[in-house]
Amino acid sequence: MGYALNSGRGTAFSAVAGAVAGNVITLMVSLAGVGTVLEAFPRAYRLVELVGAVYLVALGLIGILRSRPPATELWPNLGDGGLREAAYRGG
C-alpha cells in the first residue's frame, strides 16, 4: 500500500502483476512435480540453488549501481558538522 502511494498507480499495478506472475509460475512448477524431480536428482537441485544465488547477487549489484549518490555529494557540508547540523542550517 505504501509502495503504491509513493510510486504511483502504474508502478503499483506492475508490482502486483509481477507478484501474481511469480505465484502462478511457482504454482505451475509445483503442480508439474518438479520438487520430486529435484529430490531424485541432487545435482539438478544444486544447479537451481546456484542459479538462484547468481540471480540474487545480480539483483543486488543492479540495486547498488542504480542507487543514489552518497549524501556527501548532495550536501558537501555534511562532512563538517554532520547531518544534524546540516539539517539545522537548512542543508
Buried (B, 14 or more C-beta within 10 A) or exposed (E): EEEBEEEEEEEBEEEEEEEEEEEEEEEEEEEEEBEEEBEEEEEEBEEEEEEEEEEEEEEEEEEEEEEEEEEEEEBEEBEEEEEEEBEEEEE
